[in-house]
Amino acid sequence: MIQVDLPVAFGSGTMLAAALEHHTSARTWPYLYQRGLARNLIFQVLFALWLPVYLLVNYFGFQTSHMFWHGESLTDYPALLPVFLILYFLTNIAGFHAGAWLVLRGRARLARLIFVAAFTYFALWMALQPYRTLTLGTYAEWEAGTARWIWTNTWFMGVLAVGALVFFVGMTAMYRSLKQEASELAP
């Protein structure tokens, strides 16, 4: 859902910056920052962003939580996708920068906690308004009370499961590779 994609993008940026925590040498920090930012952006493109875009295109009502946008599909809002993509990347880069700032101040744990907070927000967003966040269909179907629960669509649930797996496997791989590179450059 758009309402949780941006906080998760921010949190994933802080998490990947936290991988650099044991290496803050003034000599190599700019290099590591750039490497970390590049891997963060690669992670977003390959492992994270595909799911929200897929959901916007194919499950518009779910991805917008049946809020604010009353049209039936993404094509009813031609500016929404480009605006979302710009905001997504700006939010993610801001998250990486905030995480790097925290790392330089010895607060990498806080950067990781921001990642946890983003997913806590995600869970609460869904749990506190299930009929808005756990249903599929158009706004009109949601408003009429005929929107289907997400678990009644096997394909959709499979996409969500694969998306979660790809996200967390990719996050783990990128985090470990950044941590490894930072430790190899440690003074």
KAWOFEN-V834635 format. One line per field, one symbol per residue. ss: DSSP state (H for helix, E for strand, - for the rest). psi: psi as a letter, one per 20 degrees, with the letter a starting at -180 (. if undefined). burial: # if it has 9 or more other C-alpha atoms within 8 Angstrom, else .. A space follows every 50 residues. Layout:
ss->???
psi->???
burial->???
//
This chain:
ss->-HHHHHHHHHHHHHHHHH----------HHHHHHHHHHHHHHHHHHHHHH HHHHHHHH-HHHH----------HHH---HHHHHHHHHHHHHHHHHHHHH HHHH---HHHHHHHHHHHHHHHHHHHH--HHHH-EE--HHHHHH---EEH HH-HHHHHHHHHHHHHHHHHHHHHHHHHHHHHHH---
psi->phhigghhgghhghghhhijhjokphgiggghgggggghghgggghighh ghgghgghmggghjkkqhojrirhiimhigghgggghghggghhgggggg ggghjkkhhhghhhgghghgggghgghimhhhikqqargghghijjpqqh iioggghgggggggggghggggggghhgggghhhiq.
burial->##.##################.##...##..##.###.##.####.#### #######.########...#####......#..#..###.########## .###..##..##.######.##..##...#.########.##....#.## .....##..#..#..##..##..###.##..##....
//
